[in-house]
Every structure is written in structure tokens, then in C-alpha cells.
């Protein structure tokens, strides 16, 4: 199971209407984590709630609603694909770093 932790780090508003949000997301499973950040400019600029009553969860919901097509949120789907890739690909030693050898292997 993948856990997505959203943080809204900045918003832009026109009076009471939020028009833009900057976000940061960390996705993690049992083994790995990946993260991304981005900006979202809302296309549905309708004031449903006074600015003082808006919570971070509201903005996350609005972003996921606007980025979901055919039941798939493209932001979280990209993170899911990155986690899948990390499971498939084997980590390799960086050629410019010294080799790490376990004493028990000698």
C-alpha cells in the first residue's frame, strides 16, 4: 500500500478566492519513498468557502479532483510509477565512489 503525504506550502488568492496552490507530496511504501512538488492553478475558480474556513485538506481535495481523469490522479499515479520502478530496478554502486565491502565477505 502506498501512503501519500500532501503539504500545501503556498497559496495565491484573489480576495477570498484561491487561484493557485504550491504543493509537496511524499509517497512511500514498505521499502522506498519518492517525492515531488508542483504548482496548480485552479480552473474551477468558484468560491465555495470563505478563505478563513479553508483547510489544507480542502485544497488537496481540489487539486486531486482537477488532476483526476478516468478515476486516476496523474500526480499520485506518477509517484506510484516511480515507486514501482524502484522495486524493479536494482541499485548499482556509483562508479566514482569507493567500493563498500563487508568484513564478513572477505
N, C-alpha and C positions, 0 to 999 in steps of 0.2 A: 504494500500500500504506500502511496506517495502522500506526503504531508506538504501542503503549500502554506508558507507563512508570508502574508502580504503586509507591507508597510506603505502607507501613503506619506510621502516625505514633503510634499508641497502641493498647494492648490492655487489656482488663479480664479478670481471671481469678478463678475460684473455686477456690482451692488450685491444682491443676495444670491445671484445665480452662479454656480460653479461651472466654469467653462473648460477647465484643464486640470489635470492631476498628474503629478510625478509619483511613480511607484517603484518599489523594490520588492522582489519576491525571492524567497529561498525555497527550493523544493528538495526534499530529502526522502530517501527510502531507508531500508535497513543498512545499506552499505555506503552510499555516496550522497553527496549534495551538490546542487548546482544553483546558480542564482542569475538573475537578470534585473535590469532596471529599465525604465522607459517613461515616456510621456504619453498621455492620452488626452486628446481634445474631444470633448463630448459633442456628438452630432445632435443628440436629443437635448436641446437646451430649454428644458421646461422646468420651472420652479415648482417642485412638489413639496418642499420642506423649507422652513426658514433656516438660514445659514447656521444660526446658533444651535439648532437641533440636529444637525447632520453629524453622524458618527463615521469613523473610519470604515466600518463595515458597510455603510451605505455606499460610499464611493467605490469600494472594492466590488460590490454587487453591480453597480452601474457599469464599471469597466468590463467585468466579466459578461454582463448581458450584451454590451455593444460589440464585444470581440468573439461572441459565440455564433457560429454558423453551423447549421445542421447538428446541433447538440454538442459541438466541440469548440471549446475556447482555444483560440490559436495561441494565446500566451502560455497557458499551462500545458498545452499539447507540445509546444516546442521544448519546454523544460522536461516533460516526460520522455520525449525522444532523446534528449541529451543523457538522461539517466540510463535509458536503455542502451545507448551507445557505450557508456562507461562499463556496463556489465559485459558487453560483447567483446570489446577491445581489451587486450592485455596491456598493462602498463609496462613500459620499457625503461631501462636505465638511460638517463640523459648522457649522451656520449662525451660531453665536456665536463662531467663530474666524475670524481674518483669512484671506483667500484666499492660497494659496501659488501664486506664478506663477514658472515657469521663465524665466530671462532669454532663452533661445533661442526662446521662444514669442512674444516681443514684437516 
